Amino acid sequence: MLDSAYLVLLALIVFIEIFREKSSKFDFLTLFNIYFALMYPLPAFLLAFDFANAASSLGLGISLYTNKLQTVLAIFVGYFLVVISFYSKSAIDWGKKISLRTRRNNSVLIYAIALLLFSSISIYVYGLQYGSFINALSQASLIRARAVEGGTLVFFKHFTLFAMPASYLLGAVVFFQKDKKINPLLIIAVFVFSVIVAVIAITLTGGRGYLINYFLCFYLVYILKNKRISWSFNILFGIFAVSFLLYGKVFFFSLTALPQGLDAVINIFVNTIENGSNNGFNFYQFMYNFQFPVHSLEVALYRDYEFRWFADILYAIASLIPQRLLGVVPPETIMYYNTQYILGNNDFSIPTGFLAFGVYSMWWPGLFIVAFTYGWIGRCLQTMLIKHVNQIFWMPFMYTAIAQIWMDFLSSDPETFIQGYFAFLTGIGLLFLLYSNISVAQQKA
């Protein structure tokens, strides 16, 4: 049976991760292996094997089956193309050629505070779109589901998440920068404030994954610098992550009562959980959060449509620009059609995942291009950045954040990725441009 092939792939992923050499306790491929296993072979196995009616629990009410040969092959081929390209000599060589030299390290603190202030102002302006900051926070889940229409100020939502890279830079100043010329207590206070603003900004997006990844970054930096893993913290963070994935939607729904006060929020949260059909841990409810890329891949492989030819990369960039400035309505991206193909409607949006994005773009050649390019870029970035983890005080946070961003693309598509990480990509890009000299070594004759 083809469903057993997914178990074989899961075993191979575990075997590869345990026995391969790594440059640190975790690297880019470690995060990829964990996330890929959760996004593709594990939910695909549950859907194909249909143990305890898993297909009904995970299937969104649609008739898709993951025990078709093409689906199995696509997941296997996608995984091993990423691994092969991750170990390609050209990716490693290019990563070694690119060097960074820092400059004006003392003013990184000023840059971080500027990002934090810009984020705070953006949160305030964005809140005005819905009457107030509290109203925007209370309607976060409805806004994310596009049940509430926005307006001219919605564009500022892209800038609210500048608080995340700001808090990482402030954390680097607090934990790793030597010769602090400013009162350490003041810097710590600003850092704590940045964490609060970052959590508020993430809550405004209504995204559970952002909050989990945000706090996970601090722990991964700890592992990177101390070269050891705290299993007790692993357990505690695992409980937090699973709980937030299970009850995060309930939490965001409870925020609708925020204008009535904190007690009203707590009451709705408790009552919703108590009245829910599932009390306690439910494995299939947990896996429901990870099965969308499998459905997207299935549809991309077996439905008739016109190839996208990677035009969605341009459409995703255009989606950042307000329509009033463009003067035209940009075309719908593949996420819109992917959701339509799967659900038959667009009540909410379903990202394609990187494998389906490749298939939608150019069929099997598109999958090869996306998977190979993805792995190659990951290894090049890792090789370039890991050299400076112990030389540049802010690099541990940037290395980890970039690894997480790279990892997250495997469950995304261009629109989801660019809109979700606009603040990160812009903030980190400006950091490298303003505070480092980037050079490429010439090839020896």
C-alpha positions, -999 to 999 in steps of 0.1 A, spaced: 0 0 0 12 35 -9 3 49 25 31 29 41 56 49 19 49 80 41 60 60 71 92 51 53 98 88 45 92 98 81 118 71 92 143 84 66 139 120 78 146 109 114 176 88 103 191 117 82 186 142 110 202 120 136 233 109 117 242 138 95 269 163 105 257 198 115 275 230 120 257 236 153 231 219 176 205 229 150 208 243 115 185 253 86 179 217 76 170 207 112 141 231 111 132 220 76 131 183 86 108 189 115 85 212 97 84 191 65 76 160 84 46 178 101 34 194 69 37 165 44 43 129 52 26 127 86 -7 143 76 -5 125 42 -2 92 60 -31 99 84 -53 109 54 -43 79 33 -44 53 60 -76 68 74 -70 54 109 -99 63 133 -116 81 104 -87 106 102 -97 116 67 -130 129 80 -112 147 109 -86 163 86 -104 165 52 -122 198 54 -153 180 42 -138 173 8 -130 141 -11 -93 140 -16 -70 110 -12 -33 110 -6 -26 74 -16 -22 83 -53 11 75 -68 18 111 -80 12 126 -45 36 101 -29 63 107 -56 59 145 -53 65 145 -16 94 121 -18 110 139 -48 104 173 -31 121 163 1 152 147 -15 157 175 -40 158 199 -10 184 177 8 205 172 -24 206 209 -32 213 217 5 245 197 2 254 210 -33 290 222 -36 279 254 -54 256 265 -25 284 259 0 310 277 -22 289 307 -27 281 309 10 318 309 17 326 336 -8 301 361 7 316 379 37 302 405 62 321 432 81 302 452 106 303 489 109 287 514 134 278 486 158 270 512 185 242 526 165 224 493 160 206 502 192 193 534 176 182 514 146 163 489 168 146 517 187 136 534 154 120 501 142 102 498 175 89 534 173 78 529 137 60 497 147 42 514 176 31 543 154 19 518 127 -1 499 153 -18 531 164 -26 543 128 -37 508 118 -61 508 148 -77 541 136 -90 522 106 -113 503 129 -121 531 153 -94 524 179 -65 501 187 -88 481 210 -114 476 183 -87 464 158 -73 440 184 -108 426 192 -116 420 155 -82 405 147 -96 370 138 -124 386 117 -100 408 99 -77 378 92 -107 359 78 -116 389 56 -150 392 73 -143 428 81 -134 452 53 -104 475 56 -97 509 41 -69 533 33 -50 527 65 -48 489 63 -15 493 45 1 501 79 -5 466 90 26 456 71 47 478 94 34 467 127 56 436 128 88 457 127 86 452 165 98 416 160 132 423 145 135 453 168 131 431 199 156 406 185 182 434 180 174 448 215 178 412 229 212 410 212 222 443 228 210 430 263 225 396 261 255 398 238 269 433 233 299 442 254 308 477 265 273 490 269 275 528 272 239 532 282 224 522 316 217 484 313 185 487 333 172 512 307 181 489 278 164 460 296 132 481 301 132 490 264 137 454 255 108 443 276 86 470 261 96 458 226 85 422 235 51 436 246 47 456 214 58 426 193 31 404 210 5 430 204 15 433 167 14 395 163 -20 394 180 -33 420 155 -24 396 127 -43 368 143 -16 343 134 -7 316 159 24 305 141 40 339 144 37 340 181 51 305 185 80 312 161 87 345 179 93 330 213 110 299 197 136 322 182 149 332 217 153 296 227 170 286 195 195 315 200 202 301 235 209 267 220 231 283 193 252 302 217 254 277 246 256 246 224 233 226 246 196 217 246 174 221 277 150 191 276 129 205 304 124 237 284 117 216 253 88 200 272 75 232 285 77 250 252 62 220 234 32 221 258 28 258 251 30 254 213 6 225 212 -19 243 235 -17 275 215 -22 256 182 -53 239 197 -68 268 215 -53 298 197 -84 303 175 -105 303 206 -82 329 222 -84 352 192 -122 347 190 -124 357 227 -107 390 219 -140 401 203 -152 408 239 -122 431 246 -142 463 245 -163 449 273 -132 443 295 -107 416 303 -133 396 324 -155 393 294 -126 379 273 -118 353 299 -155 343 303 -158 338 265 -126 318 263 -135 295 292 -171 290 280 -161 283 244 -136 256 255 -162 241 279 -189 240 253 -165 226 226 -170 191 212 -134 181 221 -121 186 256 -85 178 263 -58 169 238 -70 156 204 -42 145 180 -63 150 149 -74 184 160 -37 192 164 -27 178 130 -55 198 114 -32 228 116 -6 211 93 -26 193 66 -33 221 41 -1 217 20 -11 181 13 -46 191 1 -30 218 -20 -5 194 -36 -33 169 -43 -54 195 -61 -24 209 -80 -15 174 -93 -50 163 -104 -70 194 -114 -70 210 -148 -58 247 -149 -35 269 -168 1 270 -156 10 301 -136 47 303 -149 58 318 -115 38 350 -122 26 348 -86 59 361 -74 52 394 -92 16 394 -81 27 389 -45 49 420 -47 21 440 -62 -2 429 -34 19 450 -10 11 482 -29 -23 499 -22 -47 496 -51 -52 533 -52 -15 538 -60 -15 510 -86 -46 524 -103 -56 489 -112 -68 458 -94 -40 433 -93 -48 397 -106 -58 371 -80 -28 351 -68 -26 313 -67 -37 313 -31 -72 325 -42 -75 298 -68 -60 271 -46 -87 279 -19 -114 278 -46 -102 245 -59 -102 229 -25 -132 244 -8 -153 256 -37 -154 290 -20 -131 316 -5 -145 318 30 -109 318 42 -75 315 24 -54 283 21 -17 288 11 -4 263 -14 28 252 2 61 252 -17 55 219 -36 21 228 -49 34 263 -58 59 246 -81 33 223 -96 9 251 -102 36 271 -119 52 246 -143 39 211 -133 67 186 -124 95 208 -138 82 236 -115 83 213 -85 119 205 -94 129 241 -97 112 253 -65 125 224 -43 161 226 -56 162 264 -55 148 264 -20 174 240 -6 202 258 -24 193 292 -10 190 277 25 225 262 24 240 294 9 224 315 36 235 292 64 271 290 52 273 327 48 258 336 82 271 308 105 307 322 101 297 354 119 276 340 148 305 345 173 319 377 156 288 399 152 268 403 184 234 405 166 241 376 142 228 348 165 193 364 164 195 372 127 208 337 118 180 321 137 153 344 124 164 339 88 164 302 93 129 303 106 118 325 77 134 301 52 117 272 69 83 288 69 82 292 31 76 254 27 41 259 40 35 292 22 32 307 -13 46 340 -26 17 361 -14 15 346 21 53 347 24 59 383 12 30 398 31 37 379 62 74 386 63 75 420 47 86 437 80 112 410 87 127 411 52 127 449 51 141 453 86 168 426 82 177 439 48 182 474 60 202 461 89 227 444 66 228 473 42 234 500 69 255 481 94 277 457 74 299 457 44 290 428 21 317 415 -2 321 385 -26 355 369 -28 369 367 -64 374 333 -79 411 324 -79 427 319 -113 
